[in-house]
Amino acid sequence: MVAYARDEMVGITELSKSLGKYLDKVVSNSFNKIAIIRRNEPEAVIIPIKEYEYMKEASDMLEDMQIAKIIEERVTKRKEPVKYLTLNELEENLRKRGKNV
């Protein structure tokens, strides 16, 4: 669980009154995050857009690696030979399934 300093937390009511002030603190790097508190629990976090983009890219890369591992496992444990499709064969198979390609 992430820890928040007291000044990095703001109630939702206060945030709605002073959103610009808190956004400026994050954008200017006065704070690297602000936790939005509702009913005494953190509900969301405001972070700089660059940090979000970095986290999203890292998450996407991790997901790609997990998918690649699954594919590799399925290919290596396969009992019958793998059949590779050309792009045209793939498109034709998708059309037969009602997909618009």
CORSUL-V800175 format. One record per pair of residues at least 24 apart in sequence whose C-alpha atoms are under 10 Angstrom apart, sorted by the first residue. I is the first residue (numbers start at 0). GAP is how many residues later the second one is. If there is no record, write none. Layout:
# CORSUL-V800175
I GAP
I GAP
This chain:
# CORSUL-V800175
2 32
3 29
3 30
3 31
3 38
4 26
4 28
4 29
4 30
5 28
5 29
6 24
6 27
6 28
7 24
7 25
7 26
7 27
7 28
7 37
7 38
8 24
8 25
8 26
8 27
8 28
8 33
8 36
9 24
9 25
9 26
9 27
9 28
9 32
9 35
10 24
10 25
10 26
10 27
10 28
10 29
10 30
10 31
10 32
11 24
11 25
11 26
11 27
11 30
11 31
11 32
12 24
12 25
21 24
22 24
22 25
